[in-house]
Amino acid sequence: MNKFRLLLSCTAALILSSCQPSDTKQVKDTSEQESAMAQQVLSDCHLTVGFDAWEPYQYVDVGDEVTGLDIELVNTVLKSMECTATFKAGTWVALLGELKNGEVDILLGASKTPAREEFALFSNAYRTEEYSLYIRQEDVKMADYNNIAAFIEKGKLLGVVEDYYYGPEVSMLRDGTVTSKSFVSAIMGELNIARLLDKDIDGYLEDSFVGASFIRRKALADNIVAQGLTIQTGDAHIMFSKKTVSEAKVELFNTALHSVKTSPLYQEIIDRYSQ
């Protein structure tokens, strides 16, 4: 039994029993039962993973390979469970409907909400959603600002994407009668890059991994840098269809996820996409 299978067996024990064996025979019998139950839960384990293309989290690479930060992480966890996956592309709205109907088993990068919990189960958090402030390389004086309020109080214009949530502080400033004038909205992140380079804005907020990917793909490292200010907006979870995935399987997934997150491989994956 490999390390992950052993951990999955332990989780099965928590799901199936709260008893405390008092002798060696009972421990052995219980261990065998736990292993059998874990194997039963994971027997013929194949899951359909829905993804909405969003580089660097989920996208189709050269050779039609589905890859990305989220894809690599979930693949690592499923592999440790000896599960296989099929990937299905779609829009987020369409995929939510398919998850609800049981046409896909998993969605990635989901926020947990009461409405979604009516038809979905959620994993433990597997990463934190974070936004960074990006500025022009030449504007080194802006590196001293440690919050968005200080940035815009100096008359700086800040690029944001319409309908994106950047946390309570930014929401309050965007709604303010005076401070709202410091925000310039765009329909997509790429437009903020162009506006910053054209000096129409003084900085913009972007998801930290997405921002790093933009700069890398467009070879803009000599022009745009992360200022250092970050805003955490919540946790990202794996969402499972209640119609096709049992609570027991989600618990086993969480056990394997914990093992991956506490291993060097997790940080290796994170570091690869943050540069």
Phi and psi in degrees as GROMACS dihedral restraints (atoms count N, CA, C in turn):
[ dihedral_restraints ]
;  ai    aj    ak    al  type     phi  dphi    fc
    3     4     5     6     1   -77.8    20    10
    4     5     6     7     1   175.5    20    10
    6     7     8     9     1   -59.3    20    10
    7     8     9    10     1   -45.1    20    10
    9    10    11    12     1   -69.4    20    10
   10    11    12    13     1   -39.7    20    10
   12    13    14    15     1   -63.4    20    10
   13    14    15    16     1   -37.0    20    10
   15    16    17    18     1   -62.7    20    10
   16    17    18    19     1   -43.8    20    10
   18    19    20    21     1   -65.0    20    10
   19    20    21    22     1   -37.4    20    10
   21    22    23    24     1   -65.7    20    10
   22    23    24    25     1   -36.8    20    10
   24    25    26    27     1   -62.9    20    10
   25    26    27    28     1   -40.2    20    10
   27    28    29    30     1   -63.6    20    10
   28    29    30    31     1   -39.5    20    10
   30    31    32    33     1   -65.4    20    10
   31    32    33    34     1   -38.8    20    10
   33    34    35    36     1   -59.2    20    10
   34    35    36    37     1   -34.8    20    10
   36    37    38    39     1   -62.9    20    10
   37    38    39    40     1   -41.6    20    10
   39    40    41    42     1   -65.9    20    10
   40    41    42    43     1   -34.7    20    10
   42    43    44    45     1   -72.6    20    10
   43    44    45    46     1   -40.1    20    10
   45    46    47    48     1   -95.1    20    10
   46    47    48    49     1   -22.0    20    10
   48    49    50    51     1  -156.4    20    10
   49    50    51    52     1   147.1    20    10
   51    52    53    54     1  -117.6    20    10
   52    53    54    55     1    12.8    20    10
   54    55    56    57     1   -74.9    20    10
   55    56    57    58     1   157.1    20    10
   57    58    59    60     1  -120.2    20    10
   58    59    60    61     1   101.2    20    10
   60    61    62    63     1   -57.0    20    10
   61    62    63    64     1   141.3    20    10
   63    64    65    66     1  -103.0    20    10
   64    65    66    67     1    -6.6    20    10
   66    67    68    69     1  -144.7    20    10
   67    68    69    70     1   171.8    20    10
   69    70    71    72     1   -61.6    20    10
   70    71    72    73     1   -41.2    20    10
   72    73    74    75     1   -62.7    20    10
   73    74    75    76     1   -42.7    20    10
   75    76    77    78     1   -63.8    20    10
   76    77    78    79     1   -40.2    20    10
   78    79    80    81     1   -60.4    20    10
   79    80    81    82     1   -44.9    20    10
   81    82    83    84     1   -64.0    20    10
   82    83    84    85     1   -46.8    20    10
   84    85    86    87     1   -61.9    20    10
   85    86    87    88     1   -43.3    20    10
   87    88    89    90     1   -64.1    20    10
   88    89    90    91     1   -42.1    20    10
   90    91    92    93     1   -60.2    20    10
   91    92    93    94     1   -41.8    20    10
   93    94    95    96     1   -66.0    20    10
   94    95    96    97     1   -38.7    20    10
   96    97    98    99     1   -66.2    20    10
   97    98    99   100     1   -40.9    20    10
   99   100   101   102     1   -62.3    20    10
  100   101   102   103     1   -44.7    20    10
  102   103   104   105     1   -62.4    20    10
  103   104   105   106     1   -42.0    20    10
  105   106   107   108     1   -64.8    20    10
  106   107   108   109     1   -41.3    20    10
  108   109   110   111     1   -68.0    20    10
  109   110   111   112     1   -40.2    20    10
  111   112   113   114     1   -61.6    20    10
  112   113   114   115     1   -42.7    20    10
  114   115   116   117     1   -65.8    20    10
  115   116   117   118     1   -35.6    20    10
  117   118   119   120     1   -66.7    20    10
  118   119   120   121     1   -43.4    20    10
  120   121   122   123     1   -61.8    20    10
  121   122   123   124     1   -37.1    20    10
  123   124   125   126     1   -98.0    20    10
  124   125   126   127     1     5.0    20    10
  126   127   128   129     1   -64.2    20    10
  127   128   129   130     1   137.6    20    10
  129   130   131   132     1    50.2    20    10
  130   131   132   133     1    49.1    20    10
  132   133   134   135     1   -83.4    20    10
  133   134   135   136     1   102.2    20    10
  135   136   137   138     1  -134.3    20    10
  136   137   138   139     1   130.1    20    10
  138   139   140   141     1  -127.4    20    10
  139   140   141   142     1   140.9    20    10
  141   142   143   144     1   -93.7    20    10
  142   143   144   145     1   120.5    20    10
  144   145   146   147     1  -104.9    20    10
  145   146   147   148     1   117.5    20    10
  147   148   149   150     1   -85.3    20    10
  148   149   150   151     1   141.8    20    10
  150   151   152   153     1  -142.0    20    10
  151   152   153   154     1   141.4    20    10
  153   154   155   156     1  -107.1    20    10
  154   155   156   157     1   110.9    20    10
  156   157   158   159     1   -52.1    20    10
  157   158   159   160     1   117.5    20    10
  159   160   161   162     1  -154.3    20    10
  160   161   162   163     1    95.3    20    10
  162   163   164   165     1   -71.1    20    10
  163   164   165   166     1   135.4    20    10
  165   166   167   168     1  -100.9    20    10
  166   167   168   169     1    13.5    20    10
  168   169   170   171     1   -77.8    20    10
  169   170   171   172     1   -48.0    20    10
  171   172   173   174     1  -147.3    20    10
  172   173   174   175     1   117.9    20    10
  174   175   176   177     1  -162.6    20    10
  175   176   177   178     1   169.0    20    10
  177   178   179   180     1  -101.8    20    10
  178   179   180   181     1   122.2    20    10
  180   181   182   183     1   -96.9    20    10
  181   182   183   184     1  -172.0    20    10
  183   184   185   186     1   -55.9    20    10
  184   185   186   187     1   138.0    20    10
  186   187   188   189     1    79.2    20    10
  187   188   189   190     1    17.3    20    10
  189   190   191   192     1    60.1    20    10
  190   191   192   193     1    28.1    20    10
  192   193   194   195     1   -84.7    20    10
  193   194   195   196     1   127.1    20    10
  195   196   197   198     1   -80.3    20    10
  196   197   198   199     1   123.4    20    10
  198   199   200   201     1  -148.3    20    10
  199   200   201   202     1  -171.3    20    10
  201   202   203   204     1   126.3    20    10
  202   203   204   205     1   170.4    20    10
  204   205   206   207     1   -57.9    20    10
  205   206   207   208     1   -53.5    20    10
  207   208   209   210     1   -63.5    20    10
  208   209   210   211     1   -40.9    20    10
  210   211   212   213     1   -63.1    20    10
  211   212   213   214     1   -45.0    20    10
  213   214   215   216     1   -62.9    20    10
  214   215   216   217     1   -42.3    20    10
  216   217   218   219     1   -64.9    20    10
  217   218   219   220     1   -48.0    20    10
  219   220   221   222     1   -68.2    20    10
  220   221   222   223     1   -35.4    20    10
  222   223   224   225     1   -62.2    20    10
  223   224   225   226     1   -39.7    20    10
  225   226   227   228     1   -64.0    20    10
  226   227   228   229     1   -42.8    20    10
  228   229   230   231     1   -67.0    20    10
  229   230   231   232     1   -46.5    20    10
  231   232   233   234     1   -64.0    20    10
  232   233   234   235     1   -37.7    20    10
  234   235   236   237     1   -62.8    20    10
  235   236   237   238     1   -40.0    20    10
  237   238   239   240     1   -66.1    20    10
  238   239   240   241     1   -24.9    20    10
  240   241   242   243     1   -87.9    20    10
  241   242   243   244     1    -2.5    20    10
  243   244   245   246     1    62.5    20    10
  244   245   246   247     1    37.2    20    10
  246   247   248   249     1  -104.4    20    10
  247   248   249   250     1   154.2    20    10
  249   250   251   252     1  -114.7    20    10
  250   251   252   253     1   163.8    20    10
  252   253   254   255     1  -139.1    20    10
  253   254   255   256     1   146.4    20    10
  255   256   257   258     1  -117.2    20    10
  256   257   258   259     1   138.8    20    10
  258   259   260   261     1  -106.9    20    10
  259   260   261   262     1   137.4    20    10
  261   262   263   264     1  -129.2    20    10
  262   263   264   265     1   119.8    20    10
  264   265   266   267     1   -83.3    20    10
  265   266   267   268     1   153.0    20    10
  267   268   269   270     1   178.1    20    10
  268   269   270   271     1   174.8    20    10
  270   271   272   273     1   -79.1    20    10
  271   272   273   274     1   156.4    20    10
  273   274   275   276     1   -59.6    20    10
  274   275   276   277     1   -43.1    20    10
  276   277   278   279     1   -63.4    20    10
  277   278   279   280     1   -45.1    20    10
  279   280   281   282     1   -64.8    20    10
  280   281   282   283     1   -41.1    20    10
  282   283   284   285     1   -66.7    20    10
  283   284   285   286     1   -34.8    20    10
  285   286   287   288     1   -60.4    20    10
  286   287   288   289     1   -42.5    20    10
  288   289   290   291     1   -64.1    20    10
  289   290   291   292     1   -39.4    20    10
  291   292   293   294     1   -69.4    20    10
  292   293   294   295     1   -35.9    20    10
  294   295   296   297     1   -64.8    20    10
  295   296   297   298     1   -43.4    20    10
  297   298   299   300     1   -60.1    20    10
  298   299   300   301     1   -36.7    20    10
  300   301   302   303     1   -87.9    20    10
  301   302   303   304     1    -4.3    20    10
  303   304   305   306     1    83.2    20    10
  304   305   306   307     1    14.7    20    10
  306   307   308   309     1   -80.7    20    10
  307   308   309   310     1   -25.3    20    10
  309   310   311   312     1  -126.5    20    10
  310   311   312   313     1   151.8    20    10
  312   313   314   315     1   -94.9    20    10
  313   314   315   316     1   -31.3    20    10
  315   316   317   318     1  -137.6    20    10
  316   317   318   319     1   141.8    20    10
  318   319   320   321     1  -126.6    20    10
  319   320   321   322     1   149.5    20    10
  321   322   323   324     1  -108.4    20    10
  322   323   324   325     1   158.9    20    10
  324   325   326   327     1    62.8    20    10
  325   326   327   328     1    38.3    20    10
  327   328   329   330     1   -97.2    20    10
  328   329   330   331     1   145.4    20    10
  330   331   332   333     1   -92.2    20    10
  331   332   333   334     1   141.8    20    10
  333   334   335   336     1   -85.2    20    10
  334   335   336   337     1   123.4    20    10
  336   337   338   339     1  -133.2    20    10
  337   338   339   340     1   153.7    20    10
  339   340   341   342     1   -57.1    20    10
  340   341   342   343     1   -38.6    20    10
  342   343   344   345     1   -63.2    20    10
  343   344   345   346     1   -41.8    20    10
  345   346   347   348     1   -72.6    20    10
  346   347   348   349     1   -29.7    20    10
  348   349   350   351     1   -67.6    20    10
  349   350   351   352     1   -11.8    20    10
  351   352   353   354     1   -70.7    20    10
  352   353   354   355     1   -28.2    20    10
  354   355   356   357     1  -126.0    20    10
  355   356   357   358     1     1.3    20    10
  357   358   359   360     1  -138.0    20    10
  358   359   360   361     1   153.7    20    10
  360   361   362   363     1  -105.2    20    10
  361   362   363   364     1   154.5    20    10
  363   364   365   366     1  -125.5    20    10
  364   365   366   367     1   141.1    20    10
  366   367   368   369     1   -75.6    20    10
  367   368   369   370     1   171.8    20    10
  369   370   371   372     1   -65.2    20    10
  370   371   372   373     1   162.6    20    10
  372   373   374   375     1   -61.3    20    10
  373   374   375   376     1   137.1    20    10
  375   376   377   378     1  -113.7    20    10
  376   377   378   379     1   -12.1    20    10
  378   379   380   381     1  -162.1    20    10
  379   380   381   382     1   166.7    20    10
  381   382   383   384     1  -106.3    20    10
  382   383   384   385     1   135.3    20    10
  384   385   386   387     1   -80.6    20    10
  385   386   387   388     1   130.8    20    10
  387   388   389   390     1  -143.5    20    10
  388   389   390   391     1   138.5    20    10
  390   391   392   393     1  -111.3    20    10
  391   392   393   394     1   146.0    20    10
  393   394   395   396     1  -119.3    20    10
  394   395   396   397     1   152.7    20    10
  396   397   398   399     1   -91.6    20    10
  397   398   399   400     1   126.6    20    10
  399   400   401   402     1  -112.1    20    10
  400   401   402   403     1   138.7    20    10
  402   403   404   405     1  -134.2    20    10
  403   404   405   406     1   170.7    20    10
  405   406   407   408     1   -71.2    20    10
  406   407   408   409     1   143.8    20    10
  408   409   410   411     1   -54.9    20    10
  409   410   411   412     1   -35.1    20    10
  411   412   413   414     1   -74.6    20    10
  412   413   414   415     1   -18.2    20    10
  414   415   416   417     1   -89.9    20    10
  415   416   417   418     1    62.4    20    10
  417   418   419   420     1   -66.3    20    10
  418   419   420   421     1   -25.0    20    10
  420   421   422   423     1   -64.6    20    10
  421   422   423   424     1   -24.4    20    10
  423   424   425   426     1   -73.1    20    10
  424   425   426   427     1   -10.9    20    10
  426   427   428   429     1   -67.9    20    10
  427   428   429   430     1   -13.0    20    10
  429   430   431   432     1   -81.3    20    10
  430   431   432   433     1   -15.9    20    10
  432   433   434   435     1   -73.1    20    10
  433   434   435   436     1   131.7    20    10
  435   436   437   438     1  -112.3    20    10
  436   437   438   439     1     6.3    20    10
  438   439   440   441     1  -156.9    20    10
  439   440   441   442     1   162.9    20    10
  441   442   443   444     1   -67.5    20    10
  442   443   444   445     1   -36.0    20    10
  444   445   446   447     1   -58.4    20    10
  445   446   447   448     1   -44.2    20    10
  447   448   449   450     1   -64.4    20    10
  448   449   450   451     1   -34.7    20    10
  450   451   452   453     1   -64.0    20    10
  451   452   453   454     1   -48.6    20    10
  453   454   455   456     1   -82.1    20    10
  454   455   456   457     1   -20.3    20    10
  456   457   458   459     1   -63.5    20    10
  457   458   459   460     1   -22.4    20    10
  459   460   461   462     1   -88.9    20    10
  460   461   462   463     1    11.7    20    10
  462   463   464   465     1    82.7    20    10
  463   464   465   466     1    15.6    20    10
  465   466   467   468     1   -80.9    20    10
  466   467   468   469     1   143.5    20    10
  468   469   470   471     1   -96.6    20    10
  469   470   471   472     1   133.2    20    10
  471   472   473   474     1  -117.7    20    10
  472   473   474   475     1   124.8    20    10
  474   475   476   477     1   -83.6    20    10
  475   476   477   478     1   133.1    20    10
  477   478   479   480     1  -135.4    20    10
  478   479   480   481     1   165.8    20    10
  480   481   482   483     1  -101.1    20    10
  481   482   483   484     1   135.2    20    10
  483   484   485   486     1   -54.5    20    10
  484   485   486   487     1   137.2    20    10
  486   487   488   489     1    69.6    20    10
  487   488   489   490     1     3.6    20    10
  489   490   491   492     1   -79.6    20    10
  490   491   492   493     1   145.2    20    10
  492   493   494   495     1  -101.0    20    10
  493   494   495   496     1   122.1    20    10
  495   496   497   498     1  -112.9    20    10
  496   497   498   499     1    19.2    20    10
  498   499   500   501     1    99.0    20    10
  499   500   501   502     1   166.0    20    10
  501   502   503   504     1   -63.4    20    10
  502   503   504   505     1   -38.3    20    10
  504   505   506   507     1   -63.1    20    10
  505   506   507   508     1   -47.7    20    10
  507   508   509   510     1   -67.1    20    10
  508   509   510   511     1   -38.7    20    10
  510   511   512   513     1   -59.8    20    10
  511   512   513   514     1   -42.8    20    10
  513   514   515   516     1   -64.1    20    10
  514   515   516   517     1   -42.2    20    10
  516   517   518   519     1   -68.2    20    10
  517   518   519   520     1   -37.0    20    10
  519   520   521   522     1   -68.0    20    10
  520   521   522   523     1   -27.6    20    10
  522   523   524   525     1   -88.3    20    10
  523   524   525   526     1   -11.8    20    10
  525   526   527   528     1   -68.5    20    10
  526   527   528   529     1   142.7    20    10
  528   529   530   531     1   -58.5    20    10
  529   530   531   532     1   -42.9    20    10
  531   532   533   534     1   -90.9    20    10
  532   533   534   535     1   -49.0    20    10
  534   535   536   537     1   -67.6    20    10
  535   536   537   538     1   -23.8    20    10
  537   538   539   540     1   -61.3    20    10
  538   539   540   541     1   -25.4    20    10
  540   541   542   543     1   -69.4    20    10
  541   542   543   544     1   -13.1    20    10
  543   544   545   546     1   -87.4    20    10
  544   545   546   547     1    -4.4    20    10
  546   547   548   549     1  -104.8    20    10
  547   548   549   550     1   134.9    20    10
  549   550   551   552     1  -117.6    20    10
  550   551   552   553     1   116.9    20    10
  552   553   554   555     1   -87.9    20    10
  553   554   555   556     1   147.9    20    10
  555   556   557   558     1  -134.4    20    10
  556   557   558   559     1   157.3    20    10
  558   559   560   561     1   -82.8    20    10
  559   560   561   562     1   -15.6    20    10
  561   562   563   564     1  -155.5    20    10
  562   563   564   565     1   157.8    20    10
  564   565   566   567     1   -62.6    20    10
  565   566   567   568     1   -33.9    20    10
  567   568   569   570     1   -60.0    20    10
  568   569   570   571     1   -31.9    20    10
  570   571   572   573     1   -66.5    20    10
  571   572   573   574     1   -33.9    20    10
  573   574   575   576     1   -64.9    20    10
  574   575   576   577     1   -36.2    20    10
  576   577   578   579     1   -61.3    20    10
  577   578   579   580     1   -47.4    20    10
  579   580   581   582     1   -62.2    20    10
  580   581   582   583     1   -42.4    20    10
  582   583   584   585     1   -65.4    20    10
  583   584   585   586     1   -37.0    20    10
  585   586   587   588     1   -66.6    20    10
  586   587   588   589     1   -44.5    20    10
  588   589   590   591     1   -65.7    20    10
  589   590   591   592     1   -32.0    20    10
  591   592   593   594     1   -83.9    20    10
  592   593   594   595     1    -0.6    20    10
  594   595   596   597     1    64.7    20    10
  595   596   597   598     1    28.6    20    10
  597   598   599   600     1   -82.0    20    10
  598   599   600   601     1   -22.4    20    10
  600   601   602   603     1  -133.6    20    10
  601   602   603   604     1   166.3    20    10
  603   604   605   606     1  -104.9    20    10
  604   605   606   607     1    -9.7    20    10
  606   607   608   609     1  -176.1    20    10
  607   608   609   610     1   168.5    20    10
  609   610   611   612     1  -148.7    20    10
  610   611   612   613     1   156.6    20    10
  612   613   614   615     1  -100.9    20    10
  613   614   615   616     1   135.2    20    10
  615   616   617   618     1  -149.5    20    10
  616   617   618   619     1   148.6    20    10
  618   619   620   621     1   -48.2    20    10
  619   620   621   622     1   133.6    20    10
  621   622   623   624     1   -58.4    20    10
  622   623   624   625     1   -42.0    20    10
  624   625   626   627     1   -73.8    20    10
  625   626   627   628     1   -39.9    20    10
  627   628   629   630     1   -64.7    20    10
  628   629   630   631     1   -42.6    20    10
  630   631   632   633     1   -60.7    20    10
  631   632   633   634     1   -44.0    20    10
  633   634   635   636     1   -63.4    20    10
  634   635   636   637     1   -37.5    20    10
  636   637   638   639     1   -67.2    20    10
  637   638   639   640     1   -42.6    20    10
  639   640   641   642     1   -55.7    20    10
  640   641   642   643     1   -51.6    20    10
  642   643   644   645     1   -63.0    20    10
  643   644   645   646     1   -40.6    20    10
  645   646   647   648     1   -66.7    20    10
  646   647   648   649     1   -47.9    20    10
  648   649   650   651     1   -68.2    20    10
  649   650   651   652     1   -33.1    20    10
  651   652   653   654     1   -96.7    20    10
  652   653   654   655     1     5.8    20    10
  654   655   656   657     1    52.8    20    10
  655   656   657   658     1    51.7    20    10
  657   658   659   660     1  -110.5    20    10
  658   659   660   661     1    17.5    20    10
  660   661   662   663     1   -61.8    20    10
  661   662   663   664     1   -24.4    20    10
  663   664   665   666     1   -86.6    20    10
  664   665   666   667     1    -6.5    20    10
  666   667   668   669     1  -114.5    20    10
  667   668   669   670     1   -35.1    20    10
  669   670   671   672     1  -129.4    20    10
  670   671   672   673     1   137.0    20    10
  672   673   674   675     1  -135.7    20    10
  673   674   675   676     1   157.7    20    10
  675   676   677   678     1   -75.3    20    10
  676   677   678   679     1   127.1    20    10
  678   679   680   681     1   -69.5    20    10
  679   680   681   682     1   -27.8    20    10
  681   682   683   684     1   118.0    20    10
  682   683   684   685     1   -19.0    20    10
  684   685   686   687     1   -81.4    20    10
  685   686   687   688     1   129.8    20    10
  687   688   689   690     1  -128.0    20    10
  688   689   690   691     1   152.4    20    10
  690   691   692   693     1  -129.9    20    10
  691   692   693   694     1   119.3    20    10
  693   694   695   696     1   -91.7    20    10
  694   695   696   697     1   127.7    20    10
  696   697   698   699     1  -111.4    20    10
  697   698   699   700     1    -2.7    20    10
  699   700   701   702     1   146.3    20    10
  700   701   702   703     1  -178.9    20    10
  702   703   704   705     1   -98.9    20    10
  703   704   705   706     1   150.6    20    10
  705   706   707   708     1  -104.1    20    10
  706   707   708   709     1   135.4    20    10
  708   709   710   711     1  -124.3    20    10
  709   710   711   712     1   161.3    20    10
  711   712   713   714     1   -88.8    20    10
  712   713   714   715     1   133.5    20    10
  714   715   716   717     1  -108.7    20    10
  715   716   717   718     1   131.9    20    10
  717   718   719   720     1  -115.9    20    10
  718   719   720   721     1   141.2    20    10
  720   721   722   723     1   -71.9    20    10
  721   722   723   724     1   128.3    20    10
  723   724   725   726     1   -66.3    20    10
  724   725   726   727     1   -21.9    20    10
  726   727   728   729     1   -75.8    20    10
  727   728   729   730     1   -23.5    20    10
  729   730   731   732     1  -125.4    20    10
  730   731   732   733     1   -13.1    20    10
  732   733   734   735     1  -123.9    20    10
  733   734   735   736     1   129.3    20    10
  735   736   737   738     1   -82.9    20    10
  736   737   738   739     1   159.7    20    10
  738   739   740   741     1   -61.9    20    10
  739   740   741   742     1   -35.3    20    10
  741   742   743   744     1   -62.4    20    10
  742   743   744   745     1   -40.5    20    10
  744   745   746   747     1   -67.8    20    10
  745   746   747   748     1   -36.4    20    10
  747   748   749   750     1   -65.3    20    10
  748   749   750   751     1   -39.4    20    10
  750   751   752   753     1   -62.0    20    10
  751   752   753   754     1   -41.5    20    10
  753   754   755   756     1   -66.8    20    10
  754   755   756   757     1   -37.1    20    10
  756   757   758   759     1   -60.8    20    10
  757   758   759   760     1   -43.2    20    10
  759   760   761   762     1   -63.6    20    10
  760   761   762   763     1   -36.2    20    10
  762   763   764   765     1   -64.7    20    10
  763   764   765   766     1   -44.8    20    10
  765   766   767   768     1   -67.3    20    10
  766   767   768   769     1   -37.2    20    10
  768   769   770   771     1   -61.3    20    10
  769   770   771   772     1   -43.4    20    10
  771   772   773   774     1   -59.8    20    10
  772   773   774   775     1   -41.2    20    10
  774   775   776   777     1   -64.9    20    10
  775   776   777   778     1   -40.2    20    10
  777   778   779   780     1   -67.2    20    10
  778   779   780   781     1   -43.6    20    10
  780   781   782   783     1   -64.8    20    10
  781   782   783   784     1   -27.4    20    10
  783   784   785   786     1   -95.2    20    10
  784   785   786   787     1     9.0    20    10
  786   787   788   789     1  -103.9    20    10
  787   788   789   790     1   158.6    20    10
  789   790   791   792     1   -59.7    20    10
  790   791   792   793     1   -28.4    20    10
  792   793   794   795     1   -60.8    20    10
  793   794   795   796     1   -37.2    20    10
  795   796   797   798     1   -58.9    20    10
  796   797   798   799     1   -50.3    20    10
  798   799   800   801     1   -66.8    20    10
  799   800   801   802     1   -32.1    20    10
  801   802   803   804     1   -61.7    20    10
  802   803   804   805     1   -42.8    20    10
  804   805   806   807     1   -66.1    20    10
  805   806   807   808     1   -46.3    20    10
  807   808   809   810     1   -58.5    20    10
  808   809   810   811     1   -47.1    20    10
  810   811   812   813     1   -63.8    20    10
  811   812   813   814     1   -35.2    20    10
  813   814   815   816     1   -63.2    20    10
  814   815   816   817     1   -31.3    20    10
  816   817   818   819     1  -100.0    20    10
  817   818   819   820     1    -4.0    20    10
  819   820   821   822     1   -97.4    20    10
  820   821   822   823     1     2.6    20    10
